[in-house]
Amino acid sequence: MSKKMNNLTQIFNKLKNIKKNSLKINIWLFLIAFSIFILCFLWFFQIIFLDSYYKSYKTGELDKAASELRKSINLNQQKIENIAQKRDICIEIYGDNIYAATVSNKGCMEFGNKNFKVKRDFINSGLLEQHYNLINERYQNETLIYALKLDTDLYAFINASLEPLDSTITILSNQFIITTIVVLILSLIIGYLISKKLSKPITQISNEARKLADGNFNANFKTDINIYEINELADSLNYAKDELSKTETLKRDLMANVSHDLKTPLTMIKAYAEMVRDITYNNKEKREENLNTIIDETDRLTLLVNDILDLSATESGNTTLKLEEVDLIKLINQVIQRFKILSEKEKYQFIFTHPNSTIIKADYKRIYQVVYNLINNAINYTGEDKKIYINIEENKYKYIVQIKDTGKGIKKEELKHIWDKYYHSDKKHKRNSYGTGLGLSIVKNILQMHNYKYGVISSDKGSTFYFEIPKK
């Protein structure tokens, strides 16, 4: 007894925990309501309107028979009998020759009795056709009569007996009561099973989404149900999870890398400042050397902060472009001039080829930054020959700016990641001599703001970064 009570308690608790507006309840109620609607529809038309439908059907049969009689060219006994047999009606043709055809004598109106008045009245009326509704006194049932004039002295009287439907409706009503009970029970069971099957994967997806919201990127939105829309939702959420996971990884890497890049120059600045204060303040040569180191590290720190600010500004979408006419050749020469010290001290070679004139419509400051970052990237990764090739190609519709290094190239699987912030193939931070690791991300955002196509082609003989500028 106690076991049964516990089972009932568990069922009650489950029912109590089901939310009224849950998908399972809504689907269940919808299926039950649909079943009730279908049952009501059947009751309405099969029971309430059965008598009216039966009379309408018989009237239609009379009309079809009349149409066939009108279309008949050579009317004879056999043809009349065929029509009567086909429509389950009685037909009498009245004229010079009288033909009569009936399915059976039962139920047919006998025009020879006192109801012959119908025939006489119609012939004398001069009408072409007329419907009558009479009570057949012999069988005490309702009879429909369709009288029509076929020719000058030829008339047709078509009649059909309407059988009483009271007993039929009673039988159908009793049968429908049983059917209704069975259908409602089946609707409750099947509706519950369907709603459970449909709501289960969505509940699973919802639970996994909560895990994802809590930062658990091991959430799996895969479902076993073979429903296209639910599978599409699961695939979209799995894609979103993967992208969020990448973003979270990049965020951690960015924080680690920025912290590293901030910490290193700050440590250097502090160390050399203390050295100047405590040790080399009397030694001019050493003091100057230490102060130059402090200045270099300050410049590096400024570069990093500026890159972070630029990246933040371009990613926020709040930056507006100041479009103007720009001499691209002059701009690139100005960027190359900034790296002149590398040519003089470290023998870097900047090989620049271009058309005679290249005037574009762009934001000067932003395009300058793009070219600077791409050249700076080429400097960091070029080969032992220390050559950087800068080329502007021109065709009818656009200018193509290419910046190539002679390094070892980029692996094919890494090409799509190089535009990410601080992406490195070994997943470790590498700090180069002339950059912050944010340059290509800034390039990507600026070029997207201009709606310029961009990309990279790489092999074991170097990498070529390019972007395309439509002609104005």
C-alpha positions as CSV (number, residue, x, y, z in Angstrom):
1,M,0.0,0.0,0.0
2,S,2.8,2.4,0.9
3,K,4.6,1.6,-2.4
4,K,1.5,2.6,-4.4
5,M,1.2,5.8,-2.4
6,N,4.8,6.6,-3.1
7,N,4.2,6.0,-6.8
8,L,1.1,8.2,-6.8
9,T,3.1,10.9,-4.9
10,Q,5.9,10.8,-7.5
11,I,3.3,11.1,-10.4
12,F,1.7,14.0,-8.6
13,N,5.0,15.8,-8.1
14,K,5.9,15.3,-11.8
15,L,2.6,16.8,-12.8
16,K,3.0,19.7,-10.4
17,N,6.5,20.4,-11.8
18,I,5.2,20.6,-15.4
19,K,4.9,24.2,-16.4
20,K,1.5,25.2,-17.9
21,N,3.1,27.0,-20.8
22,S,5.7,24.3,-21.6
23,L,6.1,23.0,-25.1
24,K,5.1,19.5,-24.1
25,I,1.8,20.8,-22.6
26,N,1.1,23.0,-25.6
27,I,1.7,20.3,-28.1
28,W,-0.4,17.9,-26.0
29,L,-3.3,20.3,-25.7
30,F,-3.1,21.2,-29.4
31,L,-3.4,17.6,-30.5
32,I,-6.3,16.9,-28.1
33,A,-8.1,20.1,-29.3
34,F,-7.5,19.0,-32.9
35,S,-9.0,15.6,-32.2
36,I,-12.1,17.2,-30.5
37,F,-12.5,19.5,-33.5
38,I,-12.5,16.6,-35.9
39,L,-15.0,14.6,-33.8
40,C,-17.3,17.6,-33.6
41,F,-17.0,18.1,-37.3
42,L,-18.0,14.5,-37.9
43,W,-20.9,14.7,-35.4
44,F,-22.1,17.9,-37.1
45,F,-22.1,16.6,-40.6
46,Q,-22.8,12.9,-40.1
47,I,-25.5,13.1,-37.5
48,I,-27.1,16.6,-37.5
49,F,-27.0,17.2,-41.3
50,L,-27.3,13.6,-42.5
51,D,-31.0,14.0,-43.3
52,S,-30.5,17.3,-45.2
53,Y,-27.5,15.8,-47.0
54,Y,-29.5,12.7,-48.0
55,K,-32.3,14.8,-49.4
56,S,-29.8,17.1,-51.3
57,Y,-28.1,14.0,-52.7
58,K,-31.4,12.5,-54.0
59,T,-32.4,15.9,-55.5
60,G,-29.1,15.9,-57.3
61,E,-29.7,12.4,-58.7
62,L,-33.1,13.6,-60.0
63,D,-31.4,16.6,-61.7
64,K,-28.7,14.4,-63.3
65,A,-31.3,12.0,-64.6
66,A,-33.3,14.9,-66.0
67,S,-30.2,16.1,-67.7
68,E,-29.5,12.7,-69.3
69,L,-33.1,12.5,-70.5
70,R,-32.9,15.9,-72.2
71,K,-29.6,14.9,-73.9
72,S,-31.0,11.6,-75.2
73,I,-31.8,11.7,-78.9
74,N,-33.6,8.4,-79.4
75,L,-35.4,7.8,-76.1
76,N,-36.5,4.2,-75.6
77,Q,-37.5,1.7,-72.9
78,Q,-33.9,0.3,-72.4
79,K,-32.3,3.8,-72.1
80,I,-34.9,4.9,-69.6
81,E,-34.4,1.7,-67.5
82,N,-30.6,2.2,-67.6
83,I,-30.9,5.8,-66.3
84,A,-33.4,4.6,-63.5
85,Q,-31.2,1.7,-62.5
86,K,-28.0,3.9,-62.4
87,R,-29.6,6.6,-60.3
88,D,-31.8,4.3,-58.1
89,I,-34.9,6.3,-59.1
90,C,-38.3,5.8,-60.8
91,I,-39.1,7.4,-64.2
92,E,-42.3,7.7,-66.2
93,I,-42.4,9.1,-69.7
94,Y,-45.9,10.4,-70.7
95,G,-46.8,11.1,-74.3
96,D,-48.0,9.4,-77.4
97,N,-46.2,6.3,-76.2
98,I,-45.9,5.8,-72.4
99,Y,-42.6,4.3,-71.2
100,A,-42.1,3.5,-67.5
101,A,-38.9,2.3,-65.8
102,T,-38.5,1.7,-62.0
103,V,-35.8,0.2,-59.9
104,S,-38.4,-1.5,-57.8
105,N,-42.0,-1.0,-57.2
106,K,-41.4,-0.2,-53.5
107,G,-41.3,3.4,-52.8
108,C,-42.2,4.6,-56.3
109,M,-45.0,7.1,-56.7
110,E,-47.9,5.6,-58.5
111,F,-49.2,8.2,-60.9
112,G,-52.4,6.1,-61.5
113,N,-53.8,6.9,-58.1
114,K,-55.2,10.2,-56.8
115,N,-51.7,11.8,-56.9
116,F,-52.1,11.8,-60.6
117,K,-53.2,15.4,-60.0
118,V,-49.5,16.3,-60.0
119,K,-49.2,15.0,-63.6
120,R,-52.3,16.8,-64.7
121,D,-51.4,20.1,-63.0
122,F,-47.9,20.2,-64.5
123,I,-49.1,19.4,-68.0
124,N,-51.7,22.1,-67.8
125,S,-49.3,24.7,-66.2
126,G,-47.2,25.0,-69.4
127,L,-44.0,25.0,-67.3
128,L,-40.8,23.4,-68.6
129,E,-39.9,21.9,-65.3
130,Q,-41.0,21.8,-61.7
131,H,-40.0,20.2,-58.4
132,Y,-42.5,18.6,-56.0
133,N,-42.2,17.3,-52.5
134,L,-45.0,14.9,-51.5
135,I,-45.9,12.2,-49.0
136,N,-46.3,8.8,-50.6
137,E,-49.5,7.6,-48.9
138,R,-48.9,4.0,-49.8
139,Y,-45.6,3.7,-48.1
140,Q,-45.9,6.8,-45.8
141,N,-42.6,8.2,-46.8
142,E,-41.4,11.4,-48.4
143,T,-41.0,11.4,-52.1
144,L,-39.3,13.9,-54.4
145,I,-40.7,14.5,-57.9
146,Y,-39.1,16.3,-60.8
147,A,-41.4,17.0,-63.6
148,L,-40.1,18.2,-66.9
149,K,-41.2,18.8,-70.5
150,L,-39.1,17.0,-73.0
151,D,-40.9,17.9,-76.2
152,T,-44.2,19.3,-77.4
153,D,-46.3,16.4,-76.2
154,L,-43.7,14.4,-74.2
155,Y,-43.2,14.7,-70.5
156,A,-41.1,13.0,-67.9
157,F,-41.9,12.4,-64.2
158,I,-38.9,11.4,-62.2
159,N,-39.4,10.5,-58.5
160,A,-37.2,9.1,-55.7
161,S,-38.3,7.8,-52.4
162,L,-36.6,9.1,-49.2
163,E,-36.2,6.3,-46.7
164,P,-36.6,7.3,-43.1
165,L,-33.2,7.8,-41.5
166,D,-34.2,7.9,-37.8
167,S,-33.0,4.3,-37.1
168,T,-29.8,5.0,-39.1
169,I,-29.1,8.2,-37.2
170,T,-29.7,6.3,-33.9
171,I,-27.2,3.6,-34.9
172,L,-24.6,6.2,-36.1
173,S,-25.1,8.2,-32.9
174,N,-24.4,5.1,-30.7
175,Q,-21.4,4.2,-32.8
176,F,-20.1,7.7,-32.7
177,I,-20.3,7.8,-28.9
178,I,-18.0,4.7,-28.7
179,T,-15.8,6.1,-31.5
180,T,-15.5,9.5,-29.6
181,I,-14.5,7.8,-26.4
182,V,-11.9,5.7,-28.1
183,V,-10.5,8.6,-30.2
184,L,-10.2,10.8,-27.1
185,I,-8.4,8.2,-25.2
186,L,-6.0,7.5,-28.1
187,S,-5.5,11.3,-28.5
188,L,-4.5,11.6,-24.9
189,I,-2.0,8.8,-25.2
190,I,-0.7,9.5,-28.7
191,G,-0.7,13.3,-28.0
192,Y,1.4,12.7,-24.8
193,L,3.9,10.5,-26.6
194,I,4.3,12.9,-29.6
195,S,4.6,15.9,-27.3
196,K,7.2,14.1,-25.2
197,K,9.2,13.1,-28.3
198,L,9.1,16.6,-29.8
199,S,9.8,18.4,-26.5
200,K,12.6,16.1,-25.3
201,P,15.3,17.3,-27.7
202,I,14.4,21.0,-27.2
203,T,14.6,20.4,-23.4
204,Q,18.0,18.8,-23.9
205,I,19.2,21.7,-26.1
206,S,17.9,24.2,-23.4
207,N,19.8,22.4,-20.7
208,E,23.0,22.4,-22.8
209,A,22.5,26.1,-23.5
210,R,22.4,26.8,-19.8
211,K,25.8,25.0,-19.5
212,L,27.1,27.2,-22.3
213,A,25.8,30.3,-20.6
214,D,27.8,29.3,-17.5
215,G,30.9,29.1,-19.6
216,N,31.0,25.3,-20.1
217,F,32.2,24.9,-23.7
218,N,31.9,21.1,-23.5
219,A,28.1,21.5,-24.0
220,N,26.9,19.3,-26.8
221,F,23.7,20.2,-28.7
222,K,23.5,17.0,-30.8
223,T,20.1,15.3,-30.7
224,D,18.9,11.9,-31.8
225,I,15.6,13.1,-33.3
226,N,15.5,13.3,-37.1
227,I,13.6,16.6,-37.4
228,Y,15.2,19.1,-39.8
229,E,14.4,22.3,-37.9
230,I,15.6,20.9,-34.5
231,N,18.8,19.5,-36.1
232,E,19.4,22.9,-37.8
233,L,19.0,24.6,-34.4
234,A,21.4,22.1,-32.8
235,D,24.0,22.6,-35.6
236,S,23.7,26.4,-35.2
237,L,24.2,26.2,-31.5
238,N,27.1,23.9,-31.9
239,Y,28.6,26.4,-34.3
240,A,28.0,29.3,-31.9
241,K,29.6,27.2,-29.1
242,D,32.7,26.6,-31.2
243,E,32.9,30.3,-32.1
244,L,32.4,31.4,-28.5
245,S,35.1,28.9,-27.5
246,K,37.5,30.4,-30.0
247,T,36.6,33.9,-28.8
248,E,37.1,32.9,-25.2
249,T,40.5,31.3,-26.1
250,L,41.5,34.5,-28.0
251,K,40.3,36.6,-25.1
252,R,42.5,34.7,-22.6
253,D,45.4,34.8,-25.1
254,L,44.9,38.5,-25.6
255,M,44.9,39.2,-21.8
256,A,48.0,37.0,-21.3
257,N,49.8,38.6,-24.3
258,V,48.8,42.2,-23.5
259,S,49.8,41.6,-19.8
260,H,53.1,40.2,-21.0
261,D,53.7,43.1,-23.4
262,L,52.8,45.6,-20.8
263,K,54.8,43.9,-18.0
264,T,58.0,43.6,-20.0
265,P,58.6,47.2,-21.0
266,L,57.3,48.4,-17.6
267,T,59.8,46.1,-15.8
268,M,62.6,47.3,-18.2
269,I,61.7,51.0,-17.6
270,K,61.6,50.5,-13.8
271,A,64.9,48.6,-13.8
272,Y,66.8,51.1,-16.0
273,A,65.3,54.0,-14.2
274,E,66.5,52.6,-10.8
275,M,69.9,51.9,-12.4
276,V,70.2,55.6,-13.5
277,R,69.1,56.7,-10.1
278,D,71.3,54.4,-8.1
279,I,74.3,53.5,-10.2
280,T,75.0,55.4,-13.5
281,Y,73.8,58.9,-12.7
282,N,77.4,60.0,-12.5
283,N,78.5,58.1,-15.7
284,K,77.3,60.2,-18.6
285,E,77.8,57.4,-21.2
286,K,76.1,54.7,-19.2
287,R,73.3,57.1,-18.1
288,E,72.6,58.0,-21.8
289,E,72.6,54.4,-22.7
290,N,70.1,53.5,-20.0
291,L,67.9,56.5,-20.7
292,N,67.8,55.5,-24.4
293,T,66.7,52.0,-23.4
294,I,63.9,53.6,-21.3
295,I,62.8,55.7,-24.3
296,D,62.8,52.6,-26.6
297,E,60.7,50.6,-24.1
298,T,58.4,53.6,-23.7
299,D,58.0,53.8,-27.4
300,R,57.2,50.1,-27.5
301,L,54.6,50.5,-24.7
302,T,53.1,53.5,-26.6
303,L,52.9,51.4,-29.8
304,L,51.1,48.6,-27.9
305,V,48.6,50.9,-26.3
306,N,47.9,52.7,-29.6
307,D,47.4,49.4,-31.4
308,I,44.9,48.2,-28.6
309,L,43.0,51.5,-28.9
310,D,43.0,51.3,-32.7
311,L,41.7,47.7,-32.6
312,S,39.1,48.6,-30.1
313,A,37.9,51.6,-32.1
314,T,37.6,49.6,-35.4
315,E,35.9,46.6,-33.8
316,S,33.3,48.8,-32.0
317,G,31.9,50.1,-35.2
318,N,31.9,53.6,-33.9
319,T,34.7,54.8,-36.1
320,T,33.7,56.8,-39.2
321,L,35.8,57.0,-42.3
322,K,37.0,60.4,-43.6
323,L,37.1,59.7,-47.3
324,E,39.3,61.9,-49.4
325,E,41.5,61.7,-52.5
326,V,44.8,59.9,-51.7
327,D,47.9,59.5,-53.7
328,L,48.7,55.9,-52.9
329,I,52.2,55.9,-54.3
330,K,53.1,58.9,-52.2
331,L,51.5,57.3,-49.1
332,I,53.5,54.1,-49.5
333,N,56.8,56.0,-50.0
334,Q,56.1,57.9,-46.8
335,V,55.6,54.6,-44.9
336,I,58.8,53.2,-46.4
337,Q,60.6,56.4,-45.3
338,R,59.6,55.6,-41.7
339,F,61.6,52.3,-42.0
340,K,64.7,54.1,-43.4
341,I,66.6,53.4,-40.3
342,L,66.3,49.7,-40.9
343,S,67.7,50.1,-44.4
344,E,70.7,52.1,-43.0
345,K,71.5,50.0,-39.9
346,E,70.3,46.5,-40.8
347,K,70.4,46.6,-44.6
348,Y,66.7,45.9,-45.2
349,Q,65.7,46.5,-48.9
350,F,62.3,47.8,-49.8
351,I,61.6,47.2,-53.5
352,F,58.6,49.3,-54.7
353,T,57.0,49.0,-58.2
354,H,54.0,50.9,-59.2
355,P,52.1,52.6,-62.1
356,N,52.8,56.3,-62.9
357,S,49.8,57.6,-61.0
358,T,47.5,56.0,-58.4
359,I,44.8,58.2,-56.9
360,I,42.2,56.5,-54.8
361,K,39.2,57.6,-52.6
362,A,39.9,56.4,-49.0
363,D,40.6,57.4,-45.4
364,Y,44.2,58.5,-45.5
365,K,45.1,57.8,-41.9
366,R,43.5,54.3,-42.0
367,I,45.1,53.2,-45.3
368,Y,48.4,54.5,-44.0
369,Q,48.0,52.3,-41.0
370,V,47.2,49.3,-43.2
371,V,50.3,49.7,-45.3
372,Y,52.5,50.4,-42.3
373,N,51.2,47.2,-40.5
374,L,51.6,45.0,-43.6
375,I,55.2,46.3,-44.2
376,N,56.0,45.9,-40.5
377,N,54.7,42.3,-40.7
378,A,56.8,41.6,-43.7
379,I,59.9,43.0,-42.0
380,N,59.4,40.6,-39.0
381,Y,59.0,37.5,-41.2
382,T,61.1,38.1,-44.3
383,G,64.1,35.8,-45.1
384,E,67.8,36.3,-44.6
385,D,68.0,38.5,-47.7
386,K,66.0,41.1,-45.8
387,K,64.0,42.0,-48.9
388,I,60.4,43.3,-48.9
389,Y,58.6,43.7,-52.2
390,I,55.8,46.3,-52.5
391,N,53.8,46.2,-55.7
392,I,50.8,48.1,-57.1
393,E,49.0,46.4,-60.0
394,E,46.4,48.2,-62.0
395,N,43.5,47.0,-64.3
396,K,40.4,48.5,-65.7
397,Y,38.4,48.3,-62.4
398,K,40.8,48.3,-59.5
399,Y,44.3,48.7,-57.9
400,I,45.8,45.6,-56.2
401,V,48.4,46.4,-53.5
402,Q,50.7,43.5,-52.7
403,I,53.3,43.3,-50.0
404,K,55.6,40.3,-50.1
405,D,58.3,38.8,-47.8
406,T,60.8,36.1,-48.5
407,G,60.3,34.0,-45.4
408,K,59.3,30.4,-44.8
409,G,55.6,31.1,-45.5
410,I,52.5,30.2,-43.5
411,K,51.0,26.7,-43.2
412,K,47.8,26.2,-45.2
413,E,45.7,25.3,-42.1
414,E,46.9,28.5,-40.3
415,L,46.0,30.9,-43.1
416,K,42.4,31.5,-41.9
417,H,43.6,32.3,-38.4
418,I,46.4,34.8,-39.1
419,W,43.9,37.7,-39.0
420,D,42.9,36.8,-35.4
421,K,44.3,38.8,-32.5
422,Y,47.6,37.3,-31.2
423,Y,47.3,34.1,-33.2
424,H,50.4,32.0,-33.3
425,S,50.9,28.6,-34.7
426,D,52.5,27.2,-31.6
427,K,49.8,28.8,-29.4
428,K,52.5,30.6,-27.4
429,H,53.2,34.3,-27.4
430,K,56.1,35.4,-29.5
431,R,57.2,38.9,-29.2
432,N,58.9,40.4,-32.3
433,S,61.1,43.4,-32.5
434,Y,58.9,45.8,-34.3
435,G,55.2,44.8,-33.6
436,T,52.6,44.0,-31.0
437,G,50.8,41.0,-32.5
438,L,47.7,43.1,-33.2
439,G,48.7,44.5,-36.6
440,L,46.8,42.1,-38.9
441,S,43.6,42.3,-36.9
442,I,43.7,46.1,-37.3
443,V,44.4,45.7,-41.0
444,K,41.4,43.3,-41.4
445,N,39.0,45.7,-39.6
446,I,40.1,48.8,-41.6
447,L,39.8,47.0,-44.9
448,Q,36.4,45.7,-44.0
449,M,35.3,49.2,-43.1
450,H,36.4,50.3,-46.6
451,N,34.7,47.2,-48.2
452,Y,38.0,46.2,-49.8
453,K,38.7,42.6,-50.6
454,Y,41.9,41.3,-49.0
455,G,43.8,38.1,-48.4
456,V,47.1,36.3,-48.3
457,I,48.9,33.9,-50.6
458,S,51.7,31.8,-49.0
459,S,54.3,29.2,-50.0
460,D,57.7,28.0,-48.7
461,K,59.3,31.0,-50.5
462,G,57.3,33.7,-48.7
463,S,53.9,35.2,-48.1
464,T,52.1,37.9,-50.1
465,F,49.5,40.0,-48.4
466,Y,47.2,41.9,-50.7
467,F,44.1,44.2,-50.8
468,E,42.1,45.5,-53.7
469,I,40.9,49.1,-54.1
470,P,38.1,49.7,-56.6
471,K,38.7,52.7,-58.9
472,K,36.5,55.7,-58.2
